[in-house]
Amino acid sequence: QVQFVESGGGVVQPGGSLRLSCAASGSFSIVTMGWHRQAPGKQRELVAAITRGGSTNYVDSVKGRFTISRDNAKNTVYLQMNSLKPEDTAVYYCHAVALISPSTRDYWGQGTQVTVGS
């Protein structure tokens, strides 16, 4: 089992910044970590992901504004969000892919609300 501690959500004005963090704990090797988001009435989408080796992937709408990083020793992933827009408003979920040989398993955090607006 993988457990998460998420933090960093909140309310911010358009153009502002927030930093999300997610610390994962468990007895498994975590391969990929990332953040997904779900806005009201919309499907959950991948925002950004990072492998253990540091390869990253972003949804087009956040490229150039968001930066994902990871501390492998702490099993912690960060999402620096700059130039936030109202359309970034959503619940952001931490996601981890754990290696449970010979396969992998997905784990999700409880979510943290990000609201961009006045």
N, C-alpha and C positions, 0 to 999 in steps of 0.2 A: 504494500500500500504506500502511496505517495501522498503526503500532506503538504499544504501550502499556507504561507502567510503572505497575504497581499496587502499592499499599502500604497498610498499616493494619490488616490482619486480625490475629486472635489469639484468645486465650482470655480470657473475662471472666465475672465473676459475674452472676447475674440482677440486673437493676436497674442494671447498669453501663453504660458508654458506650465506643464506639469511633468512630474517624473513618477512613473509607476515602478514598483519593485515587487518581486515575488520570490520568496525563498522556499525551496522545496526540500523536504526531508523524507527519507525512506531508505530502505535497504537495497534499492535497485540502482543500476547505472542509468542515468538520464541522458538520453541521446540528443534530443531536440527540445528546446524550450521556446515558448513564444506567447504572443497575445492575440486573442480574437476579440471581437466586439459584436454586440447586438443592440441595435437601436429599436425603439418601439415600432412594431409592425414590419420589421425587416428580418431577414435571415442572418444568422451569425456568420461573420466573415473573418478570414485571417487578416490581421493587421501586419504582423511582422513575426518572423521566426529566426532562430539562430541555432546552428548545430554546435556540437561540442568542439568542433574544429574552428568555429568562428564564421562559417559561411552564413550569410543572411539573405532573407527574402522579405520583400515588402509589397503590400498592395499598392497599386499605382497612385491612389489618392493621397497617400501619406509620404511618398518618396520626396526627399529633400526637406521634409519637416520633422519626421520622426527618426529616431535612432535607437536601435536595439543593441544591447550589450549583455555580456554574461560573465559571471565569476564562477568558473567551474569548481573551484575549491569550496565555494559556499553554496553551490547549486542554486545560485540566485540569478535571476534575469531582470534587466532593467529596460524601461521604455521611456526615453526622453522625448517628450512631445512639445514641439515648438510651433509657433504661428498657428495656434489652434483656431479652428473654425466651428461655427455652430453645427455643421454636419458631422463633426467628430463626436458629438454628444451620443453616448451609448454606455452600456455596461461592458466593461472590459474584463475579459476572463483570461487568467493565466492558464497555460496549457503545457503539458510535458509528455514526452514520449519516453517511456521507460523500457529498457532492455530486460526482458524476462525470458532468457534463453529457452528455446530458440526463436522466440518471436518478440513482438513489442506490444505494449499496452498504452492506451491514452488515459491521462488523468487531467482533471479540470479543477481550477480553483473556484471559489464561491462567487467571484465577481466583485468589481469595484466600480462605482458610478463615476463617470466623468461628464460634467455638464458645462458646455461652453455657451455663455450668453449673459446678458445683463440681468 
